[in-house]
Amino acid sequence: MNDEFYEDEVIEGFYVPAMLKAAWGAQMDVFNETDRICRRHNIPYYADWGTLLAAIRHNGYIPWDDDLDISMRRKDYERFLKYAEEELPRGFKVMNYRNHPGHHFFVARIVGKPRICFEEDHLRRFHGFPYIAGVDLFVLDNVCIDRNKEKLKSKKAEFIITVADNIADGKTTGREAEEQLLQSEAYTGRSIDRNLRGEDLRVFMYSLAEELFCSIPDEESDALVQMMPFGMYGNELFIPKEYYGTGVRLPYMDTSISVPLCYDAVMRVKFGNYMTICRKWSGHDYPFFYGQHEDLLKVLDFTYPSYKAKKEDLFFSVNGEGGLKQALPELRQSLKECAVAAGSRERDAAIKLQSIAVEMGTMIEAVYKEGYGPVPVLEEMCELAYMAYEGEDVAAKLLKCMKEYEEGEEKYILSRHDIVFMPFAPKHWKYMEELYLKYKDDGKYNVFVVPLPYYHKEYDGAFGRRYYDISEYPDSVITEDYETFDLKGMHPEKIVIQNPFDGWNPVMSVPAEFYSDRLKEYTDELVYVPFFVTDDFTKEYGKEYINMDAYVCMPGVIRADRIILPSDILKNTYIDKIMDFTGTAGDEEVRALLDDRIGVLPKLREEDYTYTKPRPASEKKTIVWFTALSFLAQNKDRAIEKIRKTIDVFAADSDRLSVVWVTQRMDRLDLIDAATADDFYSEVKRYKDKGLGEYISDVPLKEAAGFPDRCDAYYGDPSAMALWFYYKKKPVMLMNVDA
């Protein structure tokens, strides 16, 4: 992934913080090493759980998920362990209950390092992410065809695990412990060394339970199960073996990942209607590294740097100089006095008049532009001052110029409101544009756009690559050079910012001279408009609320005099978060302050920037038809019949409908039976012969992402593309082989 990938980003309406992006990157580094070993030694594995859902529905991480899951059958897992020990890079480790104290799980974890690490080489490799991150590896065991025998096996394994934990933790001792050990030996046919204590006993007994659980040979099995927790305690989440017979690779992030060929069937067993979006589910605390961070804080002998704020910070203000508008009245009075005196042919007054006029003109042009407003009048006064010095009678002309200057100063400077917009990347300008246009179209305002550069940070926080390209802003927007623009001299009424982080974002920063505390010195009102828009959510949405730590609990938000948001719902959520962060929950004074400080501009919504050119009524509608190899593998003859009927329906409507048939992984038709493959080829030929539209196989993700903009509706198998159409508010119909 490139540097920009690691920036904070809103994906599918959900804010993904930079730290979570770094965790994804670290996990992908571990996955790539895992995948390399598996491919080299022909070890089958499959994306599983949230990662399987992510590969099918999102082509990459689910925005609100934070881990990476794969699974292997037991025999493949044992092979992988052998090769992983030899071939994983230095520092990597496959953690399991056998080799990592405290890892009391029947799931392995492949990690880049089994401890929190701030060593330079580690931080460089893993994108500045110091916490333990990797791939969760679930093991699939055979389920006995005889379900009564399967239940008995599970009960025995449950008993052994419970005995192991209770004795190891000192909860069961003496005669009772001995009786339970004897029973465990009877269940397994293995003797247990009574000299084993604590963790050593736990590990040995866990291995007995695992041996028992994986004891069913292939010929006696019809399904697979993950031992803990889905094969025990009555859960019985069994997956038919044939679903995991063959894997096929699908796009995932910037690479690809192996999934079960019949992934739709697997997904329906595990998730039901898996295209339904649910953000509240999680199998663990979110994000996973918060717990590690809390453990780290307990052992540090210094204060870990982090931004903190309290009530008084919400009232943060500075006594900055008022700039040009503050300086002009006093200078104008001196100018007027000198003009009167010079008109009376006082030569010293004429010299002073010329000096003041030059000073004022220079100041105005430094803040605005050459020849701005009353500057030509000041230039004329300089000439008159010279004439007065030479003894000419210019008193009337000087008084006339003075009046013109006063009128010009009032019209072009004092009565106008200067507003400076400071976007930090062209890709975020759209979220600032609505407010910009509001002021741009109001004749009372001078509106300036001063784009800022931003820098990617190295692992140690040092500024690295610089991003600054004003050519990408709309042609209608006139931009100013941030290096020469005189903020201090102008002291605009408002400065509008997008970047709230100051120095506290882990991967990017604007120059320090444009942090919020500095900008407060140069304006009467600092306005914050987020560089993103999320979906509406409240405090009850745990993951979204947690992620607000990364963008609401930041200096630019806390110090802003005005915050502009797209909805009243988000306004109330911001208020809750800010009050929690500053320790002011229940403080009605603070709530009233924030209620007044935060404004709502609904047009900031993302959909207001999605524009589709109206289609002439006479033009055909275009539908994307998506068909995956999994659909054929799973449904065979029924799939072919459904495809045949679909083509007939499209043909009947060909006068008003154009089709883009997109297929996925049909280059691996060799994985299914030859008859189904031949029938599919025949239907593709029939589709093309009828001239119904395009046929595209395995369209690149970047191109596929454009289909929702140029097409009118989606029909076909569950996919990431279906989700893209959904987010564009275009019709989506999932293909039902039984309908």
C-alpha positions, 0 to 999 in steps of 0.5 A: 500500500502507498503512503496515502493509504495510511491516512485517516479516511471515511470508508462507507460512511465509517471513519477509519483512523490512521492508527487502525490503517497502520494495524491493517498494514501490519496485518497485511505484512504478516498475511503476505508472509503467511500466504507466501509459505502456503503457496510455496508448499501448496498448503490450502487455507481460506479467508474466514469469518470477518475476512471472508465477509470482507473479501466478498462484500468489500474486496478488502477490510470491512471498515469497522473490522480490525483483524484478519482471519484465515482457517486451515484443515488440521492436517494442513495446519500441522504442515504449516507450523513445520514450514513457518518455523523454518521460513517466517522472517526473523522475529515472526512467530506462530503463537499458540497455547503450546509456545506462548504463556497466557495464550489460552486459546485453541486458535493460533496467531501469526504475528510480526513480533509477539510483544509490543516493540518500539525498535527502529527496524520493527517500526520501519517495517510495520508502518510505525505500529508497535503493538502485536498484530498479525493473522488469526489462524483457525483450525478446522477439524472433522465432524463425525457423521454419527452426531451422537459420537460427535457430541460424546467427543465434544463433551469429553474435550470440554471436561478435559479443558475445564479440569485443566483450567481449574487445576492449573488456576488452583480452583480444584485440588486434592482428592477432587483433582485426582479423581478428575485427572483419572477421568481425563485419562480414561477419556483419552487413554493417555497418562498424565504426569502428576508432577506437572503443575500450573501452565505445564499441566494446562498445556499438556491437558489442552493437547489431550483435548485437542487430540481427542477433538481431531480424532475423527478420520476423513472417511467418518466425517461429513463436515468441518468445525472450529473446535473452540467455541463452535464445536463445543458447548452445544454450538455445533456450527458445522460446515459441509466438507465439500464447501472447503474442498477447493479454494479460489483467489479473490481481490483483497486490498492490494493483493488477493486471498484464497476463499472457499470455492463455494463461499456463498454457502459458507457465508450463509451458514455463518452469517445468514443474509451476509449482505446486510450491513451490521456495524455493531457485531464484534468478537473482541474489544475494539480496536484490538490494540487499545488493551495492549496500549493500556497494559503499556501505560501501566509499566512505563516509567514516563508519561506517554505523550498524548493530547489532553484537554480540560474545561478551560481549553474550550475557552482558549483565546489569545490576544493577537494583534488586530492586523491592518484594520487595527493599524489603519485608523491611527495611521489615517488620522496621522495622514489627515493631519499631515495632509492639512498641514502640507496643504498649508505648505509646511514642508516637513508635513509634506515629507511626513505625508509622503512617508505615511502614504507609502507605509499605508499603501505598502501595508494594504498591498502586502495584505491584499494585492497591488493597486487594491482599493484605496491604494491609487489614492495614496499614490496620488497623495504622494505626488501631491505631497511632493508638489506641496513640498515644492511650494505648490498650492494643492490644499484642495486636492489633498482634502479631496484625496483624503476624502476619497481615501477615507471612503475607499478604506471604508468600502474596500477594507473596514466594512468588508469581512475577510475570510480565509479558507485553508484546505490541506488537500484538493481531495478534501476541498469538496467538504469546504466548498459549500461554506466557501460558496456561501461567503463567496456569493455575498458581496460583504466578504473578501474570500481567500483560499490558501491551500496548505501542504501536508507531510507524511510522517516517518515512523519517528514522527519526522516530516517526510514526503510533502504533498502540495498541488494547487493545480488539482483545485477547481479552476473557479477557485483562485488560490493564494501562496501560503508562504507569502500570504500575510495572515498576521497583517490581514487578521481575517475575521474568520479562518476556516480549517479542515485539519484538526490534528496539529501535531497529534496525527500519527501519519500526517501534519500540516506545517507547525506554523498553521496549527490551531494555537498559532492561527488563533492569534491571527483571527477573530474566529477559528472555524473548523469544517471536517475534511470528511463526512461520516454517516449519522451515529450516536453515542450508542454506536460503540465503534464509531464513538471510540474512533472519535478519539482520533478526530474530535479529541484534537486541538483544532476541534477543542480550540475552534470558535465555530464547528460546522457539521452536516447534521443535528445528530452528529452535532449532539454526538460531538457534544457528548464526545467533547464533554466526555473528553474534557471531563465536563459530562453533566456541565450545563455551561459547557453543553450550552457553549458547545450547542452555540459553537457547533453549527449545522450545514446539511449540504456538507453531506457526501451525496450532495457531491455525487452528481450523475448526468441526467440520461435522456428518456430515449436512451436505454437503461444500463444494468450490471449483471454480476456472476461469480464462479462460486454461483456455478460451483455451488448450483451447477445445473440450476445455475445454468438454468438461471443464467439461461432464463436471465438472458431470455429476460434481458433479450425480451427487454433489449429495446430499452435495456443494455447489459454489462455482464461482469463475471468473476474468476471464470478463468478457473472453470477447470475447478468445476465439472466439465459439463457445467463449464461447457454449458456456461460457455454456450450461454456466454456465446448466446448472450453475445450472439443476441447483442445484449451488451458487453461481456467483461471478465474479472474487471480491475477494481478501479474500473469496477468502482466506476460502474455505479456512476455510469450504470443504472442498476445492479443484478447478480450475485452478492459482491462488493460491486452490489454494495457500491450500487447500494451506497450510490442509492441505485437499485440492487437485486440479488440473484436467487437461483430458486426464484 
